[in-house]
Amino acid sequence: MGKLDGRVIIVTGAARGQGEQEARLFAAEGAKVVVADVLDAQGEALAKEIGEERGADVAAYVHLDVGREEDWRAAVATAKDAFGKVDGLVNNAGILRFNELINTPLEEFQQIIQVNQIGCFLGIRTVAPEIGAAGGGTIVNTASYTALTGMAYVGAYAATKHAILGLTRVAALELAERNIRVNAICPGAVDTPMTNPARLDPGADPEAAREAVAELYKKLVPLGRVGRPEEIAALALFLTGDDSSYITGQPFVIDGGWLAGVSVI
Protein backbone atom coordinates (compact mmCIF):
# COMPACT_ATOMS: atom_id res chain seq x y z
CA MET A 1 0.00 0.00 0.00
CA GLY A 2 1.32 3.41 -0.95
CA LYS A 3 0.79 6.59 1.02
CA LEU A 4 -1.04 8.21 -1.90
CA ASP A 5 -3.07 5.31 -3.26
CA GLY A 6 -6.07 6.57 -5.21
CA ARG A 7 -4.93 10.19 -5.29
CA VAL A 8 -4.69 12.27 -8.47
CA ILE A 9 -2.17 15.08 -8.12
CA ILE A 10 -1.02 17.88 -10.41
CA VAL A 11 2.64 18.84 -9.98
CA THR A 12 3.77 22.05 -11.68
CA GLY A 13 7.33 22.62 -12.82
CA ALA A 14 7.57 18.84 -12.85
CA ALA A 15 9.91 18.31 -15.79
CA ARG A 16 13.06 18.61 -13.70
CA GLY A 17 14.47 19.42 -10.26
CA GLN A 18 12.20 19.31 -7.22
CA GLY A 19 9.07 18.85 -9.31
CA GLU A 20 10.52 15.84 -11.11
CA GLN A 21 11.39 14.14 -7.85
CA GLU A 22 7.94 14.93 -6.44
CA ALA A 23 6.26 13.39 -9.49
CA ARG A 24 8.44 10.29 -9.27
CA LEU A 25 7.92 9.84 -5.53
CA PHE A 26 4.17 10.44 -5.65
CA ALA A 27 3.79 7.85 -8.41
CA ALA A 28 5.89 5.40 -6.41
CA GLU A 29 3.49 5.94 -3.49
CA GLY A 30 0.44 5.07 -5.57
CA ALA A 31 -0.72 8.43 -6.97
CA LYS A 32 -1.78 9.23 -10.50
CA VAL A 33 0.39 12.18 -11.48
CA VAL A 34 -0.15 15.02 -13.93
CA VAL A 35 3.31 16.23 -14.95
CA ALA A 36 2.84 19.92 -15.79
CA ASP A 37 5.52 22.20 -17.22
CA VAL A 38 6.52 24.43 -20.12
CA LEU A 39 9.47 22.13 -20.92
CA ASP A 40 7.49 19.85 -23.19
CA ALA A 41 10.19 17.42 -24.31
CA GLN A 42 11.45 16.82 -20.77
CA GLY A 43 7.96 16.66 -19.30
CA GLU A 44 6.69 14.22 -21.89
CA ALA A 45 9.76 12.03 -21.42
CA LEU A 46 9.28 11.99 -17.66
CA ALA A 47 5.60 11.05 -17.91
CA LYS A 48 6.51 8.28 -20.35
CA GLU A 49 9.25 7.00 -18.05
CA ILE A 50 6.95 6.99 -15.02
CA GLY A 51 4.35 5.15 -17.09
CA GLU A 52 6.88 2.52 -18.11
CA GLU A 53 7.92 2.03 -14.48
CA ARG A 54 4.55 2.25 -12.75
CA GLY A 55 1.92 1.51 -15.39
CA ALA A 56 0.54 3.18 -18.50
CA ASP A 57 -2.30 4.88 -16.59
CA VAL A 58 -0.13 6.45 -13.87
CA ALA A 59 1.23 9.66 -15.45
CA ALA A 60 0.10 12.22 -18.01
CA TYR A 61 1.88 15.29 -19.30
CA VAL A 62 0.30 18.69 -19.92
CA HIS A 63 1.86 21.93 -21.12
CA LEU A 64 1.27 24.48 -18.36
CA ASP A 65 2.45 28.06 -18.21
CA VAL A 66 1.34 28.75 -14.65
CA GLY A 67 0.77 32.44 -15.35
CA ARG A 68 -1.93 31.70 -17.96
CA GLU A 69 -5.51 30.98 -16.90
CA GLU A 70 -6.28 29.00 -20.04
CA ASP A 71 -3.34 26.69 -19.37
CA TRP A 72 -4.65 25.96 -15.89
CA ARG A 73 -8.07 25.10 -17.29
CA ALA A 74 -6.40 22.77 -19.79
CA ALA A 75 -4.37 21.11 -17.03
CA VAL A 76 -7.50 20.37 -15.01
CA ALA A 77 -9.24 19.04 -18.12
CA THR A 78 -6.26 16.77 -18.85
CA ALA A 79 -6.27 15.43 -15.30
CA LYS A 80 -10.00 14.72 -15.34
CA ASP A 81 -9.90 13.17 -18.81
CA ALA A 82 -7.02 10.91 -17.85
CA PHE A 83 -7.90 10.05 -14.26
CA GLY A 84 -11.45 11.26 -13.57
CA LYS A 85 -10.74 13.78 -10.83
CA VAL A 86 -8.17 16.00 -9.12
CA ASP A 87 -7.57 15.83 -5.39
CA GLY A 88 -4.09 17.26 -4.95
CA LEU A 89 -1.87 20.06 -6.22
CA VAL A 90 1.80 20.89 -5.74
CA ASN A 91 2.49 24.48 -6.84
CA ASN A 92 6.17 23.90 -7.49
CA ALA A 93 6.88 25.97 -10.62
CA GLY A 94 9.00 29.07 -10.07
CA ILE A 95 11.82 31.17 -11.46
CA LEU A 96 14.79 32.88 -9.83
CA ARG A 97 16.71 35.92 -11.03
CA PHE A 98 19.67 37.56 -9.28
CA ASN A 99 19.77 41.33 -9.37
CA GLU A 100 20.37 44.29 -7.10
CA LEU A 101 16.93 45.63 -6.20
CA ILE A 102 17.50 49.19 -7.43
CA ASN A 103 18.82 47.84 -10.74
CA THR A 104 16.03 45.32 -11.30
CA PRO A 105 14.07 46.17 -14.47
CA LEU A 106 10.31 46.41 -14.00
CA GLU A 107 9.81 43.78 -16.69
CA GLU A 108 11.98 41.31 -14.75
CA PHE A 109 10.17 42.03 -11.48
CA GLN A 110 6.79 41.54 -13.17
CA GLN A 111 7.90 38.30 -14.84
CA ILE A 112 8.89 36.81 -11.50
CA ILE A 113 5.58 37.88 -9.96
CA GLN A 114 3.68 36.40 -12.92
CA VAL A 115 5.25 32.97 -12.54
CA ASN A 116 5.83 32.63 -8.81
CA GLN A 117 2.98 34.57 -7.24
CA ILE A 118 0.22 34.75 -9.83
CA GLY A 119 0.97 31.19 -10.87
CA CYS A 120 0.40 30.00 -7.32
CA PHE A 121 -2.80 32.07 -7.03
CA LEU A 122 -4.20 30.73 -10.30
CA GLY A 123 -3.36 27.19 -9.25
CA ILE A 124 -5.26 27.53 -5.99
CA ARG A 125 -8.20 29.29 -7.61
CA THR A 126 -8.52 26.83 -10.48
CA VAL A 127 -7.81 23.53 -8.77
CA ALA A 128 -9.34 24.00 -5.30
CA PRO A 129 -12.95 23.65 -6.55
CA GLU A 130 -12.01 20.37 -8.23
CA ILE A 131 -10.34 19.09 -5.07
CA GLY A 132 -13.42 20.05 -3.08
CA ALA A 133 -15.67 18.26 -5.58
CA ALA A 134 -13.53 15.14 -5.16
CA GLY A 135 -14.19 15.18 -1.40
CA GLY A 136 -11.16 17.11 -0.24
CA GLY A 137 -7.41 16.88 -0.46
CA THR A 138 -4.29 18.97 -0.29
CA ILE A 139 -2.44 21.89 -1.82
CA VAL A 140 1.29 22.28 -1.24
CA ASN A 141 2.84 25.60 -2.27
CA THR A 142 6.58 25.99 -2.79
CA ALA A 143 7.82 29.12 -1.04
CA SER A 144 11.42 29.53 0.13
CA TYR A 145 13.48 30.25 3.20
CA THR A 146 13.66 33.76 1.74
CA ALA A 147 9.94 33.98 2.54
CA LEU A 148 10.93 34.20 6.20
CA THR A 149 13.90 36.52 6.00
CA GLY A 150 15.73 38.79 3.58
CA MET A 151 18.45 37.90 1.14
CA ALA A 152 20.45 40.31 -0.99
CA TYR A 153 20.12 40.27 -4.78
CA VAL A 154 16.88 38.24 -4.87
CA GLY A 155 14.40 40.99 -4.00
CA ALA A 156 11.74 40.12 -6.55
CA TYR A 157 12.02 36.41 -5.79
CA ALA A 158 11.83 36.96 -2.02
CA ALA A 159 8.82 39.26 -2.43
CA THR A 160 6.91 36.56 -4.30
CA LYS A 161 7.82 33.91 -1.76
CA HIS A 162 6.59 36.11 1.10
CA ALA A 163 3.35 36.49 -0.88
CA ILE A 164 3.03 32.73 -1.26
CA LEU A 165 3.04 32.33 2.52
CA GLY A 166 0.19 34.85 2.72
CA LEU A 167 -1.76 33.00 0.05
CA THR A 168 -1.12 29.72 1.85
CA ARG A 169 -2.51 30.98 5.15
CA VAL A 170 -5.58 32.60 3.62
CA ALA A 171 -6.30 29.55 1.47
CA ALA A 172 -5.97 27.28 4.49
CA LEU A 173 -8.58 29.34 6.36
CA GLU A 174 -11.00 29.60 3.47
CA LEU A 175 -10.70 26.05 2.14
CA ALA A 176 -10.81 24.11 5.41
CA GLU A 177 -14.58 23.80 5.15
CA ARG A 178 -14.07 22.04 1.81
CA ASN A 179 -11.76 19.55 3.52
CA ILE A 180 -8.71 20.98 1.77
CA ARG A 181 -5.45 21.43 3.65
CA VAL A 182 -2.95 24.02 2.37
CA ASN A 183 0.68 24.21 3.47
CA ALA A 184 3.96 25.64 2.18
CA ILE A 185 7.44 24.24 1.76
CA CYS A 186 10.30 26.69 2.36
CA PRO A 187 13.47 25.17 0.91
CA GLY A 188 16.94 26.56 1.30
CA ALA A 189 19.53 26.02 -1.42
CA VAL A 190 18.80 22.83 -3.36
CA ASP A 191 20.93 21.22 -6.06
CA THR A 192 18.69 21.87 -9.07
CA PRO A 193 19.15 23.60 -12.45
CA MET A 194 17.61 26.77 -10.96
CA THR A 195 20.38 27.11 -8.35
CA ASN A 196 23.10 25.70 -10.62
CA PRO A 197 22.50 27.18 -14.10
CA ALA A 198 25.74 25.60 -15.31
CA ARG A 199 23.77 22.36 -15.59
CA LEU A 200 21.95 23.93 -18.54
CA ASP A 201 24.99 25.43 -20.30
CA PRO A 202 26.64 22.94 -22.70
CA GLY A 203 29.88 24.91 -22.52
CA ALA A 204 30.05 25.01 -18.72
CA ASP A 205 31.18 22.44 -16.19
CA PRO A 206 28.16 21.75 -13.98
CA GLU A 207 30.16 19.60 -11.57
CA ALA A 208 32.70 22.36 -11.02
CA ALA A 209 29.88 24.83 -10.43
CA ARG A 210 28.17 22.40 -8.05
CA GLU A 211 31.40 21.91 -6.11
CA ALA A 212 31.88 25.68 -5.84
CA VAL A 213 28.35 26.08 -4.48
CA ALA A 214 28.92 23.14 -2.14
CA GLU A 215 32.07 24.75 -0.74
CA LEU A 216 30.16 27.98 -0.09
CA TYR A 217 27.34 26.21 1.73
CA LYS A 218 29.73 24.22 3.87
CA LYS A 219 30.40 27.56 5.55
CA LEU A 220 26.84 28.89 5.57
CA VAL A 221 24.68 25.86 6.37
CA PRO A 222 24.97 24.05 9.72
CA LEU A 223 24.52 20.66 8.03
CA GLY A 224 27.34 21.63 5.70
CA ARG A 225 25.79 20.92 2.31
CA VAL A 226 23.23 21.85 -0.31
CA GLY A 227 19.88 20.09 -0.16
CA ARG A 228 18.82 17.34 -2.56
CA PRO A 229 15.61 17.52 -4.60
CA GLU A 230 14.61 14.13 -3.20
CA GLU A 231 14.59 15.63 0.31
CA ILE A 232 12.16 18.35 -0.77
CA ALA A 233 9.99 15.72 -2.44
CA ALA A 234 9.85 13.74 0.80
CA LEU A 235 8.48 16.79 2.64
CA ALA A 236 5.93 17.36 -0.15
CA LEU A 237 4.85 13.74 0.26
CA PHE A 238 4.39 14.21 4.01
CA LEU A 239 2.23 17.29 3.49
CA THR A 240 0.19 15.60 0.76
CA GLY A 241 -0.42 12.34 2.59
CA ASP A 242 -2.42 11.44 5.68
CA ASP A 243 0.59 11.65 8.00
CA SER A 244 -0.04 15.42 8.10
CA SER A 245 -3.84 15.17 8.42
CA TYR A 246 -4.06 17.77 11.25
CA ILE A 247 -1.71 20.33 9.70
CA THR A 248 -2.81 23.27 7.57
CA GLY A 249 -1.76 26.86 6.94
CA GLN A 250 1.86 26.28 7.93
CA PRO A 251 5.29 26.99 6.42
CA PHE A 252 7.83 24.16 6.66
CA VAL A 253 11.46 25.23 6.45
CA ILE A 254 13.85 22.67 4.96
CA ASP A 255 17.21 24.42 4.74
CA GLY A 256 19.86 22.40 6.54
CA GLY A 257 19.64 24.73 9.54
CA TRP A 258 20.35 28.00 7.67
CA LEU A 259 17.62 29.98 9.44
CA ALA A 260 18.55 28.59 12.86
CA GLY A 261 21.15 31.33 13.09
CA VAL A 262 19.00 34.09 11.58
CA SER A 263 16.61 36.27 13.56
CA VAL A 264 13.11 35.89 12.10
CA ILE A 265 10.31 38.08 13.44
C-alpha positions in Angstrom: 0.0 0.0 0.0 1.3 3.4 -0.9 0.8 6.6 1.0 -1.0 8.2 -1.9 -3.1 5.3 -3.3 -6.1 6.6 -5.2 -4.9 10.2 -5.3 -4.7 12.3 -8.5 -2.2 15.1 -8.1 -1.0 17.9 -10.4 2.6 18.8 -10.0 3.8 22.0 -11.7 7.3 22.6 -12.8 7.6 18.8 -12.8 9.9 18.3 -15.8 13.1 18.6 -13.7 14.5 19.4 -10.3 12.2 19.3 -7.2 9.1 18.8 -9.3 10.5 15.8 -11.1 11.4 14.1 -7.8 7.9 14.9 -6.4 6.3 13.4 -9.5 8.4 10.3 -9.3 7.9 9.8 -5.5 4.2 10.4 -5.7 3.8 7.9 -8.4 5.9 5.4 -6.4 3.5 5.9 -3.5 0.4 5.1 -5.6 -0.7 8.4 -7.0 -1.8 9.2 -10.5 0.4 12.2 -11.5 -0.2 15.0 -13.9 3.3 16.2 -14.9 2.8 19.9 -15.8 5.5 22.2 -17.2 6.5 24.4 -20.1 9.5 22.1 -20.9 7.5 19.8 -23.2 10.2 17.4 -24.3 11.5 16.8 -20.8 8.0 16.7 -19.3 6.7 14.2 -21.9 9.8 12.0 -21.4 9.3 12.0 -17.7 5.6 11.1 -17.9 6.5 8.3 -20.3 9.2 7.0 -18.0 7.0 7.0 -15.0 4.4 5.1 -17.1 6.9 2.5 -18.1 7.9 2.0 -14.5 4.5 2.2 -12.8 1.9 1.5 -15.4 0.5 3.2 -18.5 -2.3 4.9 -16.6 -0.1 6.4 -13.9 1.2 9.7 -15.4 0.1 12.2 -18.0 1.9 15.3 -19.3 0.3 18.7 -19.9 1.9 21.9 -21.1 1.3 24.5 -18.4 2.5 28.1 -18.2 1.3 28.8 -14.7 0.8 32.4 -15.4 -1.9 31.7 -18.0 -5.5 31.0 -16.9 -6.3 29.0 -20.0 -3.3 26.7 -19.4 -4.6 26.0 -15.9 -8.1 25.1 -17.3 -6.4 22.8 -19.8 -4.4 21.1 -17.0 -7.5 20.4 -15.0 -9.2 19.0 -18.1 -6.3 16.8 -18.9 -6.3 15.4 -15.3 -10.0 14.7 -15.3 -9.9 13.2 -18.8 -7.0 10.9 -17.9 -7.9 10.0 -14.3 -11.4 11.3 -13.6 -10.7 13.8 -10.8 -8.2 16.0 -9.1 -7.6 15.8 -5.4 -4.1 17.3 -4.9 -1.9 20.1 -6.2 1.8 20.9 -5.7 2.5 24.5 -6.8 6.2 23.9 -7.5 6.9 26.0 -10.6 9.0 29.1 -10.1 11.8 31.2 -11.5 14.8 32.9 -9.8 16.7 35.9 -11.0 19.7 37.6 -9.3 19.8 41.3 -9.4 20.4 44.3 -7.1 16.9 45.6 -6.2 17.5 49.2 -7.4 18.8 47.8 -10.7 16.0 45.3 -11.3 14.1 46.2 -14.5 10.3 46.4 -14.0 9.8 43.8 -16.7 12.0 41.3 -14.8 10.2 42.0 -11.5 6.8 41.5 -13.2 7.9 38.3 -14.8 8.9 36.8 -11.5 5.6 37.9 -10.0 3.7 36.4 -12.9 5.3 33.0 -12.5 5.8 32.6 -8.8 3.0 34.6 -7.2 0.2 34.8 -9.8 1.0 31.2 -10.9 0.4 30.0 -7.3 -2.8 32.1 -7.0 -4.2 30.7 -10.3 -3.4 27.2 -9.2 -5.3 27.5 -6.0 -8.2 29.3 -7.6 -8.5 26.8 -10.5 -7.8 23.5 -8.8 -9.3 24.0 -5.3 -13.0 23.7 -6.6 -12.0 20.4 -8.2 -10.3 19.1 -5.1 -13.4 20.0 -3.1 -15.7 18.3 -5.6 -13.5 15.1 -5.2 -14.2 15.2 -1.4 -11.2 17.1 -0.2 -7.4 16.9 -0.5 -4.3 19.0 -0.3 -2.4 21.9 -1.8 1.3 22.3 -1.2 2.8 25.6 -2.3 6.6 26.0 -2.8 7.8 29.1 -1.0 11.4 29.5 0.1 13.5 30.2 3.2 13.7 33.8 1.7 9.9 34.0 2.5 10.9 34.2 6.2 13.9 36.5 6.0 15.7 38.8 3.6 18.5 37.9 1.1 20.4 40.3 -1.0 20.1 40.3 -4.8 16.9 38.2 -4.9 14.4 41.0 -4.0 11.7 40.1 -6.6 12.0 36.4 -5.8 11.8 37.0 -2.0 8.8 39.3 -2.4 6.9 36.6 -4.3 7.8 33.9 -1.8 6.6 36.1 1.1 3.4 36.5 -0.9 3.0 32.7 -1.3 3.0 32.3 2.5 0.2 34.9 2.7 -1.8 33.0 0.0 -1.1 29.7 1.9 -2.5 31.0 5.2 -5.6 32.6 3.6 -6.3 29.6 1.5 -6.0 27.3 4.5 -8.6 29.3 6.4 -11.0 29.6 3.5 -10.7 26.0 2.1 -10.8 24.1 5.4 -14.6 23.8 5.2 -14.1 22.0 1.8 -11.8 19.6 3.5 -8.7 21.0 1.8 -5.4 21.4 3.6 -2.9 24.0 2.4 0.7 24.2 3.5 4.0 25.6 2.2 7.4 24.2 1.8 10.3 26.7 2.4 13.5 25.2 0.9 16.9 26.6 1.3 19.5 26.0 -1.4 18.8 22.8 -3.4 20.9 21.2 -6.1 18.7 21.9 -9.1 19.1 23.6 -12.4 17.6 26.8 -11.0 20.4 27.1 -8.4 23.1 25.7 -10.6 22.5 27.2 -14.1 25.7 25.6 -15.3 23.8 22.4 -15.6 22.0 23.9 -18.5 25.0 25.4 -20.3 26.6 22.9 -22.7 29.9 24.9 -22.5 30.0 25.0 -18.7 31.2 22.4 -16.2 28.2 21.7 -14.0 30.2 19.6 -11.6 32.7 22.4 -11.0 29.9 24.8 -10.4 28.2 22.4 -8.1 31.4 21.9 -6.1 31.9 25.7 -5.8 28.4 26.1 -4.5 28.9 23.1 -2.1 32.1 24.8 -0.7 30.2 28.0 -0.1 27.3 26.2 1.7 29.7 24.2 3.9 30.4 27.6 5.6 26.8 28.9 5.6 24.7 25.9 6.4 25.0 24.0 9.7 24.5 20.7 8.0 27.3 21.6 5.7 25.8 20.9 2.3 23.2 21.9 -0.3 19.9 20.1 -0.2 18.8 17.3 -2.6 15.6 17.5 -4.6 14.6 14.1 -3.2 14.6 15.6 0.3 12.2 18.3 -0.8 10.0 15.7 -2.4 9.8 13.7 0.8 8.5 16.8 2.6 5.9 17.4 -0.1 4.9 13.7 0.3 4.4 14.2 4.0 2.2 17.3 3.5 0.2 15.6 0.8 -0.4 12.3 2.6 -2.4 11.4 5.7 0.6 11.7 8.0 0.0 15.4 8.1 -3.8 15.2 8.4 -4.1 17.8 11.3 -1.7 20.3 9.7 -2.8 23.3 7.6 -1.8 26.9 6.9 1.9 26.3 7.9 5.3 27.0 6.4 7.8 24.2 6.7 11.5 25.2 6.5 13.8 22.7 5.0 17.2 24.4 4.7 19.9 22.4 6.5 19.6 24.7 9.5 20.4 28.0 7.7 17.6 30.0 9.4 18.5 28.6 12.9 21.2 31.3 13.1 19.0 34.1 11.6 16.6 36.3 13.6 13.1 35.9 12.1 10.3 38.1 13.4 
